[in-house]
């Protein structure tokens, strides 16, 4: 079949021209969304395709950069109050107790600012204290943060008065009562964030609901120890706690590598997976080895502390990013729910 | 007050999107982006902060059912209007730290927009991916109100009122549940072997107040086959938190006891 072409008129709509249009459309059309298997014959989805055009079922977390940073600082503040209490109980130098309590108070002052900045309506932050709900980890967290701030404030006032030579019974009660209560609420502050993520509809978070609180607590303790060491408190207790926390983190790193969870894909792949891997190495084996090899050198302890702190910060971001990835993956959600049903 | 419900029937829906339009107009919901997705006639993709009714367009190469079953390329075009499920055990309601999300006297789940401070915890707590934060202009979380204002004065929700085919039915929960079961039985008798009533009662969600009659598996509609209310994970998460906390506190005390 020959094509009579006339340069002065539009090209005729021949079969070849239609073929050309089809080809150019195929070349220039945007690619179909990922995970969509199109049946070329009918243009329809293949029967084995599950889901709705591969679109996400869940909504991604809406939290911005402030929230993972809060997880990091809240963990450190809470666990530094625990260190202060233990130091108080066993008669450690006052300057260590003082530093640890101030760390708790400063952290507790920054945390609400971060959380308020993340709200869609920051001026309504006081609505967080409108109800007290056991069911809501977010509500419990708000009350825990308020309680911790109050307790650690009382303890700081106590230690400052003691340091200035005031030894009235009321001051002693304030210091001891405040420090004990700050240690208790501090433990909750460092761990509830794991519960907060664990009790959501997000697969990678709720499938790791037992791991997350343990990891966040350990990470918070190691972070608090790291800041104390960097501030020059190179006492045996911080050395022991440095070994223990990076040891536990090494164990968690091994567990995550060995275990094959259905929803674990974002913990191993993509930006979240790579960040979490580096974070886990820094908090775990790297910090542990540096501390073990150069345990007698101050710079060895500084290096181990710095690695742990960096790993702890990265890990919080990685877990939030993993949640974002997980919310996009409807296929895994279906597999998980079907597996549960069967 | 009787507990009210939706029964949305995918086998009657004609994909006209009158429900989407009626919902937008009545509730004054802003636009949700003018996008061409290329996914059949669906240009809103999912429920969200500004999409409270969402009509899905499923293109299925399925031979079952009377529709075009005898052609060389068996094809089924299914339409379905999705909406907030108004769960019996509602993830968003239980997660809300401000008490903004409440249950109405009609059994619906309602966000009080004068209280919501946009914390975003409901967004990750909905196992159906319904509620979302409206980012650019507002910052608060929004979803279907079950037309609480209309129900208050005895009117049907806007979407059910506007539906031209009675695909969206509104009524008392118990009655609609029966109607749904009967409809599925009727469809099966007519050759739609894969018709089913979507109402997850056997999981911790404990059933929903907007049930649907669908053809095929829930996955094809991006409906979770076995959704769990996230508060069911609280016990094991808190147990781990408290056990770990006790162990770490003991370690911290021991560290100071040993060497100082």
Contacts between the chains, C-beta under 8 A, distances in Angstrom:
chain1	res1	chain2	res2	distance
A	30	B	38	7.4
A	32	B	38	7.7
A	33	B	39	7.7
A	39	B	61	6.0
A	41	B	73	6.4
A	42	B	61	5.4
A	42	B	73	4.7
A	42	B	75	6.0
A	43	B	59	7.5
A	44	B	59	4.5
A	44	B	60	6.5
A	44	B	61	4.5
A	44	B	75	6.1
A	45	B	59	6.2
A	45	B	60	7.0
A	45	B	61	7.3
A	46	B	61	7.5
A	47	B	60	7.8
A	47	B	61	6.1
A	47	B	62	7.3
A	50	B	217	7.6
A	50	B	219	4.6
A	50	B	220	7.2
A	51	B	219	5.6
A	51	B	220	7.2
A	51	B	222	6.2
A	52	B	56	6.4
A	52	B	58	7.2
A	52	B	219	7.9
A	52	B	220	6.4
A	52	B	221	6.1
A	52	B	222	4.0
A	53	B	39	4.7
A	53	B	42	7.8
A	55	B	39	7.7
A	55	B	45	5.6
A	55	B	46	6.1
A	55	B	222	6.3
A	56	B	46	7.3
A	56	B	129	7.0
A	57	B	128	7.7
A	57	B	129	4.9
A	57	B	222	4.8
A	57	B	224	6.4
A	58	B	124	7.8
A	58	B	126	7.7
A	58	B	127	7.7
A	58	B	129	4.2
A	59	B	48	7.6
A	59	B	123	4.9
A	59	B	124	7.1
A	59	B	126	6.9
A	59	B	129	4.9
A	59	B	130	7.9
A	59	B	131	7.3
A	59	B	132	5.0
A	61	B	120	6.8
A	61	B	123	6.9
A	61	B	124	5.1
A	62	B	120	3.9
A	62	B	123	5.2
A	62	B	124	8.0
A	62	B	132	7.5
A	62	B	133	4.6
A	62	B	135	7.6
A	63	B	120	5.8
A	79	B	248	7.7
A	79	B	252	7.9
A	82	B	248	7.4
A	82	B	249	5.9
A	82	B	252	5.2
A	83	B	252	6.0
A	86	B	249	7.9
A	86	B	252	4.6
A	86	B	253	4.8
A	86	B	255	7.1
A	86	B	256	4.3
A	86	B	257	7.9
A	87	B	256	5.7
A	87	B	260	7.7
A	89	B	253	6.7
A	89	B	256	7.0
A	90	B	253	7.6
A	90	B	256	4.2
A	90	B	257	5.3
A	90	B	260	5.6
A	91	B	260	7.2
A	92	B	256	6.0
A	92	B	260	5.2
A	118	B	119	7.7
A	118	B	120	7.7
A	119	B	117	5.1
A	119	B	118	5.1
A	119	B	119	5.8
A	119	B	139	7.3
A	120	B	116	7.7
A	120	B	117	6.8
A	120	B	118	1.9
A	120	B	119	7.5
A	120	B	120	7.2
A	120	B	133	5.6
A	120	B	134	7.9
A	120	B	135	7.9
A	120	B	138	6.9
A	120	B	139	2.6
A	120	B	140	5.3
A	120	B	141	7.5
A	121	B	116	7.2
A	121	B	117	4.6
A	121	B	118	4.8
A	121	B	139	5.2
A	121	B	140	6.1
A	122	B	117	7.8
A	124	B	98	7.7
A	124	B	115	7.6
A	124	B	116	7.7
A	124	B	117	3.6
A	124	B	118	7.8
A	125	B	117	6.4
A	127	B	98	4.1
A	127	B	100	7.2
A	127	B	115	5.8
A	127	B	116	8.0
A	127	B	117	4.8
A	128	B	97	5.6
A	128	B	98	6.2
A	128	B	117	7.0
A	128	B	119	7.4
A	130	B	98	5.4
A	130	B	99	5.5
A	130	B	115	7.2
A	131	B	97	7.4
A	131	B	98	6.8
A	131	B	99	3.9
A	133	B	94	7.9
A	133	B	96	7.9
A	133	B	97	6.6
A	133	B	99	7.3
A	135	B	94	4.5
A	135	B	95	7.6
A	135	B	231	5.3
A	135	B	234	7.3
A	136	B	94	6.5
A	136	B	95	5.3
A	136	B	96	6.4
A	136	B	97	4.8
A	136	B	121	7.1
A	137	B	95	7.6
A	137	B	121	7.9
A	137	B	234	7.0
A	137	B	237	7.9
A	138	B	95	6.5
A	138	B	96	7.9
A	138	B	97	3.9
A	138	B	119	6.1
A	138	B	121	4.3
A	139	B	97	3.7
A	139	B	98	8.0
A	141	B	97	7.8
A	142	B	97	6.0
A	183	B	249	7.0
A	187	B	245	3.9
A	187	B	248	7.3
A	187	B	249	6.1
A	188	B	241	7.7
A	188	B	245	7.3
A	190	B	245	7.7
A	191	B	241	3.9
A	191	B	242	7.7
A	191	B	244	6.5
A	191	B	245	5.4
A	192	B	241	6.7
A	194	B	237	6.9
A	194	B	240	7.6
A	194	B	241	6.2
A	195	B	234	6.9
A	195	B	237	4.2
A	195	B	238	5.6
A	195	B	241	5.3
A	196	B	121	7.7
A	198	B	233	5.6
A	198	B	236	7.9
A	198	B	237	3.8
A	199	B	95	7.8
A	199	B	125	7.7
A	199	B	230	4.9
A	199	B	231	6.2
A	199	B	233	4.7
A	199	B	234	4.8
A	199	B	237	5.5
A	200	B	95	7.7
A	200	B	121	7.9
A	200	B	124	4.2
A	200	B	125	5.4
A	200	B	230	5.0
A	200	B	233	7.9
A	201	B	91	6.0
A	201	B	124	6.4
A	201	B	125	5.8
A	201	B	126	6.0
A	201	B	127	4.1
A	201	B	129	7.8
A	201	B	227	7.6
A	201	B	228	7.6
A	201	B	230	5.2
A	202	B	124	5.4
A	205	B	124	7.7
A	206	B	230	6.5
A	206	B	233	5.0
A	209	B	233	5.0
A	209	B	236	5.9
A	209	B	237	4.1
A	209	B	240	7.1
A	210	B	236	5.9
A	210	B	237	6.8
A	210	B	239	7.9
A	210	B	240	4.1
A	211	B	240	7.6
A	212	B	237	7.3
A	212	B	240	7.9
A	213	B	237	6.3
A	213	B	238	7.9
A	213	B	240	4.9
A	213	B	241	3.6
A	213	B	244	5.8
A	213	B	245	7.9
A	214	B	240	5.9
A	214	B	241	7.8
A	214	B	244	4.0
A	217	B	241	7.4
A	217	B	244	5.0
A	217	B	245	6.0
A	217	B	248	5.4
A	218	B	244	7.6
A	218	B	248	6.8
A	221	B	248	5.7
A	221	B	252	7.0
A	235	B	259	7.6
A	235	B	260	6.6
A	236	B	255	8.0
A	236	B	258	7.6
A	236	B	259	3.6
A	236	B	260	6.8
A	237	B	255	4.5
A	237	B	256	4.8
A	237	B	258	7.8
A	237	B	259	6.0
A	237	B	260	5.7
A	240	B	255	4.2
A	240	B	258	6.9
A	240	B	259	6.8
A	241	B	251	7.2
A	241	B	252	6.6
A	241	B	255	5.0
A	244	B	251	5.6
A	244	B	255	7.3
A	323	B	124	7.1
A	327	B	124	7.7
A	327	B	129	7.7
A	330	B	219	7.9
A	330	B	222	6.4
A	333	B	224	6.5
A	334	B	219	5.0
A	334	B	224	7.6
A	334	B	225	6.5
A	337	B	224	5.7
A	337	B	225	4.9
A	337	B	226	4.0
A	337	B	227	7.2
A	338	B	225	5.9
A	338	B	226	7.3
A	340	B	226	5.7
A	341	B	225	6.6
A	341	B	226	4.8
